Structures are given as C-alpha cells and as structure tokens.
Amino acid sequence: MDLERIAPPMRRVVTVVSKKGCHLCEKVVVTLTSLSSTFHLEVRVIDIGDDRALHDKYWLIIPAVLIDGKDVFDVRHMGGEVNYAVMLEQLLTAYDSNSLSASR
C-alpha cells in the first residue's frame, strides 16, 4: 500500500517573527504564503510586541523565519527584492529534501 497516496503530506510550520508596520516582514509573509501550497506550509506570524523575550531576541533581525521552531532566515539574509524570495524557496526545497531522506 502506497501511504503517500493515502495520507496527505504533513504541513510544515513556518513562523515569521514580525512587528506591526514592518514592510519587509509583510513581503516575507506574502512570499511564504504564495509558496505554502507547493511546500505544504502552515504560515504563522508572531509579533515581537506581544512578547518581551521575542522582542529582545529578534528586534534587530526581523523579519526572521523559523521552520518547525528552528531559526533559519532573518533580515541579514535579504540581499534584495528577488534574492530573498529565491533564498526562501531554496531553503524550503532543502528542508523538503532533508525530511524525505530522513524518513527513509
């Protein structure tokens, strides 16, 4: 029995650490949302203004992206409008490849 045909792929949780009014954060959310069906993503947004510990950790590097709770991307990786979108897609592709090889 082929389980991949029976069960839908697990959704990977991608969290964008953001703050109100951050235009770069909004662009990352839009990019990830557009990739969500291809990579089976559940995109979540958390605001550093709601949590002092998150504020202290991320305020200089938002937007930051976590995949399954692990820091993988932040503003320091954003080289330009197209560059960051390509980097996010490559990162997600790498994560998909790693999860497939780990499950075998």
Secondary structure, 3 states (H helix, E strand, C coil): CCHHHHCCCCCEEEEEEECCCCHHHHHHHHHHHHHHHHHCEEEEEEEHHHCHHHHHHHCCCCCEEEECCEEEEEHHHCCCHHHHHHHHHHHHHHHHHHHHHHHC
